């Protein structure tokens, strides 16, 4: 069966839930051979092609925010058109996953901005609609312009990355300085960084950190690259780690009742965001 870009995105999400599930045995960590060929190929392409030049070019292109004007609900509906029936993990739509994440946070009494981050966190995947390949949309994120941590999943695929031939990029700090702060660090390009720029004018700093760094697993789950962080990053990463449980473990086959939930979330979106966003 051929794979559509979005079916591989969904396989990647299933891979994350398996990789980071609670109560894993030590012997199970870094055992990635059982994942799907599509996920392995996603990471191969990602690690081979996410050079610093590529990242800087994509940031320059997309941070102009001139691709479209859409409301949150229009973006969510557009993502729903990309769900593939061959997905082996779930037949739920992207909208339903977003609502499941937000509702799990809401049940736990999280702040309203935190609940909103749950609803919005994956909307950057509209990059798929603009023709971006899945390796430039999803995948664990990591800094470019400095040495790749061996704790990055499928680290061996960096052997094909042209940045391996740039001596400065193969040092611990690379183009950065110790404690410079993550805002000055270029992470691999994908839906996190893109959505951060879309929402930057509107959301609290804590919510923006969740949006921007929720795929930065080498840092928030593996403890790597902390020498690039400043004190404010360390404070914000409390919220990134708190959010991770809702992103990974809220997805189930129980469909949320979108009709009954929609009024609450329409009010929540209006509280923070304009009717149309620049994408």
Protein Blocks (a to p, Z undefined) as FASTA:
>chain_A
ZZdfklmmmmmmmmmmmmmgghiafklgopaklpcfklmmmmmmmmmmmcfklmmmmmmm
mmnopmbccdfklmmmmmmmmpcfklmkbccdfklmmmmmmmmmmmnopafklmmmmmmm
mmmmmmmmnopafklmgccdddehiacdfkbghklmmmmpmklmmmklmgfklmacehkb
jklpccdddfklmmmmmmmmmmcfklmmmmmmmmmmmlmmnopaklmpcfklmmmmmmmm
mmmmmmmmmpcfbdcdfklmmmmmmmmmmmmmcfbdcZZ
